Amino acid sequence: METIANTHHAEAWNGWEGEHWARNPSRYNGIMSGFDDRLFEAAAIGERDSVLDVGCGTGYATLVAARRASRGHVVGVDLSAPMLERARADAAGEGVGNVRFERGDAQVHPFPDGAFDVVISRGGVMFFADPVAAFANIRRALRPGGRMAFLGPRGGDPDAHYSRATAALAPLMRGPSPAARGMGSLVDPARIREVLDASGFTGVEITPVDALMNYGSDAADAADFILGMGPVRFNLQDAGEDVLTRTRAGLRAGLLSYETAEGVMIPGAVWVVSAVRP
Protein backbone atom coordinates (compact mmCIF):
# COMPACT_ATOMS: atom_id res chain seq x y z
CA MET A 1 0.00 0.00 0.00
CA GLU A 2 1.22 3.50 -0.88
CA THR A 3 1.43 6.61 1.30
CA ILE A 4 -1.64 7.36 3.40
CA ALA A 5 -2.75 10.97 3.83
CA ASN A 6 -5.99 10.20 5.69
CA THR A 7 -4.29 8.42 8.58
CA HIS A 8 -7.18 8.92 11.00
CA HIS A 9 -9.63 7.18 8.69
CA ALA A 10 -7.14 4.46 7.84
CA GLU A 11 -6.96 3.62 11.54
CA ALA A 12 -10.72 3.85 12.05
CA TRP A 13 -11.78 1.77 9.06
CA ASN A 14 -9.28 -0.96 9.95
CA GLY A 15 -10.65 -1.11 13.49
CA TRP A 16 -13.96 -2.18 14.94
CA GLU A 17 -16.08 0.01 12.64
CA GLY A 18 -14.60 -1.46 9.49
CA GLU A 19 -14.97 -4.95 10.93
CA HIS A 20 -18.67 -4.29 11.66
CA TRP A 21 -19.25 -3.27 8.02
CA ALA A 22 -17.33 -6.33 6.81
CA ARG A 23 -19.52 -8.63 8.91
CA ASN A 24 -22.79 -6.98 7.86
CA PRO A 25 -22.55 -5.98 4.19
CA SER A 26 -26.11 -6.96 3.35
CA ARG A 27 -27.43 -4.74 6.14
CA TYR A 28 -25.51 -1.67 5.00
CA ASN A 29 -26.28 -2.38 1.33
CA GLY A 30 -29.97 -2.67 2.22
CA ILE A 31 -29.91 0.80 3.72
CA MET A 32 -28.44 2.33 0.53
CA SER A 33 -29.97 0.16 -2.18
CA GLY A 34 -32.82 2.56 -2.95
CA PHE A 35 -30.33 5.06 -4.36
CA ASP A 36 -28.35 2.66 -6.53
CA ASP A 37 -30.34 3.02 -9.74
CA ARG A 38 -29.87 6.79 -9.74
CA LEU A 39 -26.14 6.46 -9.10
CA PHE A 40 -25.65 4.06 -11.99
CA GLU A 41 -27.92 6.11 -14.24
CA ALA A 42 -25.60 9.09 -13.65
CA ALA A 43 -22.50 6.92 -14.15
CA ALA A 44 -23.77 5.50 -17.48
CA ILE A 45 -21.24 2.66 -17.47
CA GLY A 46 -20.69 1.04 -20.87
CA GLU A 47 -19.82 -2.60 -21.42
CA ARG A 48 -16.22 -1.81 -22.43
CA ASP A 49 -15.54 0.86 -19.82
CA SER A 50 -12.75 0.94 -17.28
CA VAL A 51 -14.26 1.93 -13.95
CA LEU A 52 -12.80 3.10 -10.63
CA ASP A 53 -14.86 2.72 -7.42
CA VAL A 54 -13.54 5.09 -4.74
CA GLY A 55 -14.14 4.02 -1.14
CA CYS A 56 -15.53 0.74 -2.39
CA GLY A 57 -15.97 -0.83 1.05
CA THR A 58 -17.23 -4.41 0.79
CA GLY A 59 -17.52 -4.06 -2.97
CA TYR A 60 -21.24 -4.15 -3.70
CA ALA A 61 -21.17 -1.22 -6.13
CA THR A 62 -17.88 -2.45 -7.58
CA LEU A 63 -19.46 -5.76 -8.54
CA VAL A 64 -22.53 -4.05 -10.02
CA ALA A 65 -20.15 -1.91 -12.10
CA ALA A 66 -18.21 -5.00 -13.17
CA ARG A 67 -21.36 -6.66 -14.46
CA ARG A 68 -22.26 -3.54 -16.42
CA ALA A 69 -18.70 -3.21 -17.79
CA SER A 70 -18.79 -6.86 -18.82
CA ARG A 71 -16.08 -6.42 -21.49
CA GLY A 72 -14.12 -3.85 -19.48
CA HIS A 73 -12.61 -3.92 -16.02
CA VAL A 74 -13.25 -2.37 -12.60
CA VAL A 75 -10.92 -1.40 -9.75
CA GLY A 76 -12.19 -0.87 -6.22
CA VAL A 77 -10.02 1.15 -3.82
CA ASP A 78 -10.51 1.46 -0.07
CA LEU A 79 -8.53 1.99 3.14
CA SER A 80 -10.20 -0.87 5.01
CA ALA A 81 -8.49 -4.27 4.91
CA PRO A 82 -11.45 -6.06 6.57
CA MET A 83 -13.91 -4.72 4.02
CA LEU A 84 -11.62 -5.46 1.08
CA GLU A 85 -11.21 -9.02 2.29
CA ARG A 86 -14.99 -9.39 2.19
CA ALA A 87 -15.15 -7.74 -1.25
CA ARG A 88 -12.58 -10.14 -2.72
CA ALA A 89 -14.38 -13.14 -1.22
CA ASP A 90 -17.73 -12.01 -2.65
CA ALA A 91 -16.22 -11.38 -6.10
CA ALA A 92 -14.71 -14.87 -6.11
CA GLY A 93 -17.90 -16.45 -4.78
CA GLU A 94 -20.01 -14.75 -7.45
CA GLY A 95 -17.55 -15.54 -10.23
CA VAL A 96 -16.91 -11.91 -11.18
CA GLY A 97 -13.50 -11.95 -12.84
CA ASN A 98 -13.13 -8.47 -14.37
CA VAL A 99 -12.58 -6.75 -11.04
CA ARG A 100 -9.73 -6.23 -8.60
CA PHE A 101 -9.48 -4.54 -5.22
CA GLU A 102 -6.61 -2.41 -3.97
CA ARG A 103 -5.95 -1.06 -0.51
CA GLY A 104 -5.07 2.61 -0.81
CA ASP A 105 -5.93 6.21 -0.07
CA ALA A 106 -7.59 7.76 -3.14
CA GLN A 107 -6.35 11.20 -2.10
CA VAL A 108 -2.75 10.24 -2.89
CA HIS A 109 -2.95 6.84 -4.62
CA PRO A 110 -0.74 6.71 -7.77
CA PHE A 111 -3.51 5.94 -10.27
CA PRO A 112 -2.32 5.74 -13.86
CA ASP A 113 -3.10 9.01 -15.61
CA GLY A 114 -6.24 8.82 -17.73
CA ALA A 115 -6.76 5.13 -17.03
CA PHE A 116 -10.50 5.15 -16.34
CA ASP A 117 -13.62 6.04 -18.30
CA VAL A 118 -15.83 6.31 -15.21
CA VAL A 119 -15.34 6.93 -11.49
CA ILE A 120 -18.10 6.03 -9.03
CA SER A 121 -18.43 6.30 -5.27
CA ARG A 122 -21.30 5.23 -3.04
CA GLY A 123 -20.40 7.81 -0.39
CA GLY A 124 -16.71 7.19 0.22
CA VAL A 125 -15.58 10.56 -1.14
CA MET A 126 -16.85 12.56 1.84
CA PHE A 127 -14.05 11.57 4.23
CA PHE A 128 -10.97 13.17 2.62
CA ALA A 129 -8.71 15.36 4.75
CA ASP A 130 -8.04 17.55 1.70
CA PRO A 131 -11.00 17.14 -0.67
CA VAL A 132 -9.60 19.42 -3.38
CA ALA A 133 -6.35 17.44 -3.55
CA ALA A 134 -8.30 14.18 -3.47
CA PHE A 135 -10.69 15.07 -6.27
CA ALA A 136 -7.78 16.45 -8.32
CA ASN A 137 -6.08 13.06 -7.99
CA ILE A 138 -9.30 11.29 -8.96
CA ARG A 139 -9.74 13.65 -11.93
CA ARG A 140 -6.22 12.79 -13.07
CA ALA A 141 -7.19 9.10 -13.08
CA LEU A 142 -9.99 9.79 -15.57
CA ARG A 143 -9.42 10.07 -19.29
CA PRO A 144 -10.30 13.44 -20.84
CA GLY A 145 -14.08 13.45 -21.18
CA GLY A 146 -14.41 10.77 -18.50
CA ARG A 147 -17.21 11.12 -15.98
CA MET A 148 -17.56 10.80 -12.22
CA ALA A 149 -20.76 10.03 -10.27
CA PHE A 150 -21.10 9.76 -6.53
CA LEU A 151 -23.62 9.70 -3.70
CA GLY A 152 -23.41 11.95 -0.66
CA PRO A 153 -25.76 12.76 2.22
CA ARG A 154 -28.01 15.79 2.20
CA GLY A 155 -27.94 18.14 5.18
CA GLY A 156 -29.28 16.91 8.51
CA ASP A 157 -32.84 17.88 9.40
CA PRO A 158 -33.91 17.62 13.07
CA ASP A 159 -37.43 16.83 11.83
CA ALA A 160 -36.34 14.23 9.27
CA HIS A 161 -37.89 10.78 9.44
CA TYR A 162 -34.68 9.16 10.70
CA SER A 163 -34.36 11.78 13.45
CA ARG A 164 -37.93 11.13 14.54
CA ALA A 165 -37.57 7.35 14.35
CA THR A 166 -34.38 7.41 16.45
CA ALA A 167 -35.31 10.22 18.85
CA ALA A 168 -34.51 7.96 21.81
CA LEU A 169 -30.83 8.20 20.82
CA ALA A 170 -30.64 11.99 20.60
CA PRO A 171 -29.73 12.72 24.26
CA LEU A 172 -26.85 10.22 24.05
CA MET A 173 -25.26 11.28 20.75
CA ARG A 174 -22.42 13.62 21.72
CA GLY A 175 -20.24 13.40 18.61
CA PRO A 176 -19.22 11.32 15.59
CA SER A 177 -17.46 8.00 15.89
CA PRO A 178 -13.89 7.83 14.54
CA ALA A 179 -14.96 6.53 11.12
CA ALA A 180 -17.85 8.99 10.83
CA ARG A 181 -15.73 12.13 11.18
CA GLY A 182 -16.07 14.25 8.07
CA MET A 183 -19.38 12.71 6.99
CA GLY A 184 -20.96 16.15 6.70
CA SER A 185 -18.13 17.67 4.67
CA LEU A 186 -20.05 17.65 1.36
CA VAL A 187 -23.68 18.20 2.34
CA ASP A 188 -23.83 21.78 1.02
CA PRO A 189 -24.23 21.98 -2.79
CA ALA A 190 -22.25 25.22 -2.87
CA ARG A 191 -19.36 23.48 -1.13
CA ILE A 192 -19.56 20.52 -3.54
CA ARG A 193 -19.32 22.87 -6.51
CA GLU A 194 -16.47 24.80 -4.91
CA VAL A 195 -14.44 21.63 -4.32
CA LEU A 196 -15.07 20.13 -7.76
CA ASP A 197 -14.38 23.40 -9.55
CA ALA A 198 -11.12 23.84 -7.63
CA SER A 199 -10.05 20.29 -8.45
CA GLY A 200 -10.56 20.75 -12.18
CA PHE A 201 -13.92 19.12 -12.90
CA THR A 202 -16.53 20.67 -15.18
CA GLY A 203 -20.18 19.96 -15.97
CA VAL A 204 -21.07 19.53 -12.30
CA GLU A 205 -24.65 18.41 -11.71
CA ILE A 206 -26.12 17.95 -8.22
CA THR A 207 -29.49 16.22 -8.00
CA PRO A 208 -31.54 15.57 -4.85
CA VAL A 209 -32.77 11.99 -4.63
CA ASP A 210 -35.18 10.55 -2.07
CA ALA A 211 -35.66 6.85 -1.37
CA LEU A 212 -36.69 4.42 1.34
CA MET A 213 -33.84 3.01 3.43
CA ASN A 214 -34.29 -0.51 4.86
CA TYR A 215 -32.94 -0.79 8.42
CA GLY A 216 -34.16 -4.27 9.33
CA SER A 217 -36.86 -6.89 9.15
CA ASP A 218 -38.91 -5.37 11.98
CA ALA A 219 -38.58 -2.69 14.64
CA ALA A 220 -36.76 -4.92 17.13
CA ASP A 221 -34.29 -6.12 14.49
CA ALA A 222 -33.69 -2.57 13.24
CA ALA A 223 -33.18 -1.27 16.78
CA ASP A 224 -30.53 -3.88 17.50
CA PHE A 225 -28.73 -3.12 14.24
CA ILE A 226 -28.77 0.65 14.75
CA LEU A 227 -27.39 0.19 18.27
CA GLY A 228 -24.46 -1.71 16.73
CA MET A 229 -23.67 0.89 14.08
CA GLY A 230 -20.44 2.83 14.59
CA PRO A 231 -21.70 6.29 15.63
CA VAL A 232 -24.26 4.85 18.05
CA ARG A 233 -22.01 2.18 19.55
CA PHE A 234 -19.28 4.81 20.04
CA ASN A 235 -21.58 7.13 21.98
CA LEU A 236 -23.14 4.36 24.07
CA GLN A 237 -19.91 2.56 24.93
CA ASP A 238 -19.94 3.78 28.54
CA ALA A 239 -23.70 3.58 29.07
CA GLY A 240 -24.94 1.28 31.80
CA GLU A 241 -27.17 -1.69 31.13
CA ASP A 242 -30.25 0.15 32.39
CA VAL A 243 -29.61 3.01 29.94
CA LEU A 244 -29.12 0.55 27.08
CA THR A 245 -32.34 -1.28 27.98
CA ARG A 246 -34.37 1.95 28.05
CA THR A 247 -32.75 3.20 24.86
CA ARG A 248 -33.42 -0.04 23.01
CA ALA A 249 -37.07 0.05 24.07
CA GLY A 250 -37.44 3.70 23.06
CA LEU A 251 -35.72 3.10 19.76
CA ARG A 252 -37.95 0.13 18.98
CA ALA A 253 -41.04 2.22 19.77
CA GLY A 254 -39.86 4.98 17.44
CA LEU A 255 -39.25 2.52 14.62
CA LEU A 256 -42.62 0.77 14.85
CA SER A 257 -44.42 3.27 12.64
CA TYR A 258 -41.92 2.53 9.84
CA GLU A 259 -42.53 -1.22 9.80
CA THR A 260 -43.75 -2.56 6.45
CA ALA A 261 -44.01 -5.98 4.85
CA GLU A 262 -40.62 -5.28 3.23
CA GLY A 263 -38.91 -4.21 6.45
CA VAL A 264 -38.36 -1.03 8.46
CA MET A 265 -38.40 1.53 5.65
CA ILE A 266 -37.33 5.05 6.61
CA PRO A 267 -37.35 7.84 4.00
CA GLY A 268 -33.83 9.10 3.30
CA ALA A 269 -32.21 11.75 1.13
CA VAL A 270 -28.92 12.02 -0.76
CA TRP A 271 -27.27 14.07 -3.47
CA VAL A 272 -26.33 12.35 -6.71
CA VAL A 273 -23.39 14.32 -8.05
CA SER A 274 -21.89 13.98 -11.50
CA ALA A 275 -18.99 15.79 -13.18
CA VAL A 276 -16.58 15.47 -16.11
CA ARG A 277 -12.83 15.65 -16.62
CA PRO A 278 -12.47 18.27 -19.36
C-alpha positions as CSV (number, residue, x, y, z in Angstrom):
1,M,0.0,0.0,0.0
2,E,1.2,3.5,-0.9
3,T,1.4,6.6,1.3
4,I,-1.6,7.4,3.4
5,A,-2.7,11.0,3.8
6,N,-6.0,10.2,5.7
7,T,-4.3,8.4,8.6
8,H,-7.2,8.9,11.0
9,H,-9.6,7.2,8.7
10,A,-7.1,4.5,7.8
11,E,-7.0,3.6,11.5
12,A,-10.7,3.9,12.1
13,W,-11.8,1.8,9.1
14,N,-9.3,-1.0,9.9
15,G,-10.7,-1.1,13.5
16,W,-14.0,-2.2,14.9
17,E,-16.1,0.0,12.6
18,G,-14.6,-1.5,9.5
19,E,-15.0,-4.9,10.9
20,H,-18.7,-4.3,11.7
21,W,-19.2,-3.3,8.0
22,A,-17.3,-6.3,6.8
23,R,-19.5,-8.6,8.9
24,N,-22.8,-7.0,7.9
25,P,-22.5,-6.0,4.2
26,S,-26.1,-7.0,3.3
27,R,-27.4,-4.7,6.1
28,Y,-25.5,-1.7,5.0
29,N,-26.3,-2.4,1.3
30,G,-30.0,-2.7,2.2
31,I,-29.9,0.8,3.7
32,M,-28.4,2.3,0.5
33,S,-30.0,0.2,-2.2
34,G,-32.8,2.6,-2.9
35,F,-30.3,5.1,-4.4
36,D,-28.3,2.7,-6.5
37,D,-30.3,3.0,-9.7
38,R,-29.9,6.8,-9.7
39,L,-26.1,6.5,-9.1
40,F,-25.6,4.1,-12.0
41,E,-27.9,6.1,-14.2
42,A,-25.6,9.1,-13.6
43,A,-22.5,6.9,-14.2
44,A,-23.8,5.5,-17.5
45,I,-21.2,2.7,-17.5
46,G,-20.7,1.0,-20.9
47,E,-19.8,-2.6,-21.4
48,R,-16.2,-1.8,-22.4
49,D,-15.5,0.9,-19.8
50,S,-12.7,0.9,-17.3
51,V,-14.3,1.9,-14.0
52,L,-12.8,3.1,-10.6
53,D,-14.9,2.7,-7.4
54,V,-13.5,5.1,-4.7
55,G,-14.1,4.0,-1.1
56,C,-15.5,0.7,-2.4
57,G,-16.0,-0.8,1.0
58,T,-17.2,-4.4,0.8
59,G,-17.5,-4.1,-3.0
60,Y,-21.2,-4.2,-3.7
61,A,-21.2,-1.2,-6.1
62,T,-17.9,-2.4,-7.6
63,L,-19.5,-5.8,-8.5
64,V,-22.5,-4.0,-10.0
65,A,-20.2,-1.9,-12.1
66,A,-18.2,-5.0,-13.2
67,R,-21.4,-6.7,-14.5
68,R,-22.3,-3.5,-16.4
69,A,-18.7,-3.2,-17.8
70,S,-18.8,-6.9,-18.8
71,R,-16.1,-6.4,-21.5
72,G,-14.1,-3.8,-19.5
73,H,-12.6,-3.9,-16.0
74,V,-13.2,-2.4,-12.6
75,V,-10.9,-1.4,-9.8
76,G,-12.2,-0.9,-6.2
77,V,-10.0,1.2,-3.8
78,D,-10.5,1.5,-0.1
79,L,-8.5,2.0,3.1
80,S,-10.2,-0.9,5.0
81,A,-8.5,-4.3,4.9
82,P,-11.5,-6.1,6.6
83,M,-13.9,-4.7,4.0
84,L,-11.6,-5.5,1.1
85,E,-11.2,-9.0,2.3
86,R,-15.0,-9.4,2.2
87,A,-15.1,-7.7,-1.2
88,R,-12.6,-10.1,-2.7
89,A,-14.4,-13.1,-1.2
90,D,-17.7,-12.0,-2.6
91,A,-16.2,-11.4,-6.1
92,A,-14.7,-14.9,-6.1
93,G,-17.9,-16.4,-4.8
94,E,-20.0,-14.7,-7.5
95,G,-17.5,-15.5,-10.2
96,V,-16.9,-11.9,-11.2
97,G,-13.5,-12.0,-12.8
98,N,-13.1,-8.5,-14.4
99,V,-12.6,-6.8,-11.0
100,R,-9.7,-6.2,-8.6
101,F,-9.5,-4.5,-5.2
102,E,-6.6,-2.4,-4.0
103,R,-6.0,-1.1,-0.5
104,G,-5.1,2.6,-0.8
105,D,-5.9,6.2,-0.1
106,A,-7.6,7.8,-3.1
107,Q,-6.4,11.2,-2.1
108,V,-2.7,10.2,-2.9
109,H,-2.9,6.8,-4.6
110,P,-0.7,6.7,-7.8
111,F,-3.5,5.9,-10.3
112,P,-2.3,5.7,-13.9
113,D,-3.1,9.0,-15.6
114,G,-6.2,8.8,-17.7
115,A,-6.8,5.1,-17.0
116,F,-10.5,5.2,-16.3
117,D,-13.6,6.0,-18.3
118,V,-15.8,6.3,-15.2
119,V,-15.3,6.9,-11.5
120,I,-18.1,6.0,-9.0
121,S,-18.4,6.3,-5.3
122,R,-21.3,5.2,-3.0
123,G,-20.4,7.8,-0.4
124,G,-16.7,7.2,0.2
125,V,-15.6,10.6,-1.1
126,M,-16.9,12.6,1.8
127,F,-14.0,11.6,4.2
128,F,-11.0,13.2,2.6
129,A,-8.7,15.4,4.8
130,D,-8.0,17.6,1.7
131,P,-11.0,17.1,-0.7
132,V,-9.6,19.4,-3.4
133,A,-6.4,17.4,-3.5
134,A,-8.3,14.2,-3.5
135,F,-10.7,15.1,-6.3
136,A,-7.8,16.5,-8.3
137,N,-6.1,13.1,-8.0
138,I,-9.3,11.3,-9.0
139,R,-9.7,13.6,-11.9
140,R,-6.2,12.8,-13.1
141,A,-7.2,9.1,-13.1
142,L,-10.0,9.8,-15.6
143,R,-9.4,10.1,-19.3
144,P,-10.3,13.4,-20.8
145,G,-14.1,13.5,-21.2
146,G,-14.4,10.8,-18.5
147,R,-17.2,11.1,-16.0
148,M,-17.6,10.8,-12.2
149,A,-20.8,10.0,-10.3
150,F,-21.1,9.8,-6.5
151,L,-23.6,9.7,-3.7
152,G,-23.4,11.9,-0.7
153,P,-25.8,12.8,2.2
154,R,-28.0,15.8,2.2
155,G,-27.9,18.1,5.2
156,G,-29.3,16.9,8.5
157,D,-32.8,17.9,9.4
158,P,-33.9,17.6,13.1
159,D,-37.4,16.8,11.8
160,A,-36.3,14.2,9.3
161,H,-37.9,10.8,9.4
162,Y,-34.7,9.2,10.7
163,S,-34.4,11.8,13.4
164,R,-37.9,11.1,14.5
165,A,-37.6,7.4,14.4
166,T,-34.4,7.4,16.5
167,A,-35.3,10.2,18.8
168,A,-34.5,8.0,21.8
169,L,-30.8,8.2,20.8
170,A,-30.6,12.0,20.6
171,P,-29.7,12.7,24.3
172,L,-26.8,10.2,24.1
173,M,-25.3,11.3,20.7
174,R,-22.4,13.6,21.7
175,G,-20.2,13.4,18.6
176,P,-19.2,11.3,15.6
177,S,-17.5,8.0,15.9
178,P,-13.9,7.8,14.5
179,A,-15.0,6.5,11.1
180,A,-17.9,9.0,10.8
181,R,-15.7,12.1,11.2
182,G,-16.1,14.2,8.1
183,M,-19.4,12.7,7.0
184,G,-21.0,16.2,6.7
185,S,-18.1,17.7,4.7
186,L,-20.0,17.7,1.4
187,V,-23.7,18.2,2.3
188,D,-23.8,21.8,1.0
189,P,-24.2,22.0,-2.8
190,A,-22.2,25.2,-2.9
191,R,-19.4,23.5,-1.1
192,I,-19.6,20.5,-3.5
193,R,-19.3,22.9,-6.5
194,E,-16.5,24.8,-4.9
195,V,-14.4,21.6,-4.3
196,L,-15.1,20.1,-7.8
197,D,-14.4,23.4,-9.6
198,A,-11.1,23.8,-7.6
199,S,-10.1,20.3,-8.4
200,G,-10.6,20.7,-12.2
201,F,-13.9,19.1,-12.9
202,T,-16.5,20.7,-15.2
203,G,-20.2,20.0,-16.0
204,V,-21.1,19.5,-12.3
205,E,-24.7,18.4,-11.7
206,I,-26.1,17.9,-8.2
207,T,-29.5,16.2,-8.0
208,P,-31.5,15.6,-4.8
209,V,-32.8,12.0,-4.6
210,D,-35.2,10.6,-2.1
211,A,-35.7,6.8,-1.4
212,L,-36.7,4.4,1.3
213,M,-33.8,3.0,3.4
214,N,-34.3,-0.5,4.9
215,Y,-32.9,-0.8,8.4
216,G,-34.2,-4.3,9.3
217,S,-36.9,-6.9,9.1
218,D,-38.9,-5.4,12.0
219,A,-38.6,-2.7,14.6
220,A,-36.8,-4.9,17.1
221,D,-34.3,-6.1,14.5
222,A,-33.7,-2.6,13.2
223,A,-33.2,-1.3,16.8
224,D,-30.5,-3.9,17.5
225,F,-28.7,-3.1,14.2
226,I,-28.8,0.6,14.7
227,L,-27.4,0.2,18.3
228,G,-24.5,-1.7,16.7
229,M,-23.7,0.9,14.1
230,G,-20.4,2.8,14.6
231,P,-21.7,6.3,15.6
232,V,-24.3,4.8,18.0
233,R,-22.0,2.2,19.6
234,F,-19.3,4.8,20.0
235,N,-21.6,7.1,22.0
236,L,-23.1,4.4,24.1
237,Q,-19.9,2.6,24.9
238,D,-19.9,3.8,28.5
239,A,-23.7,3.6,29.1
240,G,-24.9,1.3,31.8
241,E,-27.2,-1.7,31.1
242,D,-30.2,0.2,32.4
243,V,-29.6,3.0,29.9
244,L,-29.1,0.5,27.1
245,T,-32.3,-1.3,28.0
246,R,-34.4,2.0,28.1
247,T,-32.7,3.2,24.9
248,R,-33.4,0.0,23.0
249,A,-37.1,0.1,24.1
250,G,-37.4,3.7,23.1
251,L,-35.7,3.1,19.8
252,R,-37.9,0.1,19.0
253,A,-41.0,2.2,19.8
254,G,-39.9,5.0,17.4
255,L,-39.3,2.5,14.6
256,L,-42.6,0.8,14.9
257,S,-44.4,3.3,12.6
258,Y,-41.9,2.5,9.8
259,E,-42.5,-1.2,9.8
260,T,-43.7,-2.6,6.4
261,A,-44.0,-6.0,4.8
262,E,-40.6,-5.3,3.2
263,G,-38.9,-4.2,6.4
264,V,-38.4,-1.0,8.5
265,M,-38.4,1.5,5.7
266,I,-37.3,5.0,6.6
267,P,-37.3,7.8,4.0
268,G,-33.8,9.1,3.3
269,A,-32.2,11.8,1.1
270,V,-28.9,12.0,-0.8
271,W,-27.3,14.1,-3.5
272,V,-26.3,12.4,-6.7
273,V,-23.4,14.3,-8.0
274,S,-21.9,14.0,-11.5
275,A,-19.0,15.8,-13.2
276,V,-16.6,15.5,-16.1
277,R,-12.8,15.7,-16.6
278,P,-12.5,18.3,-19.4
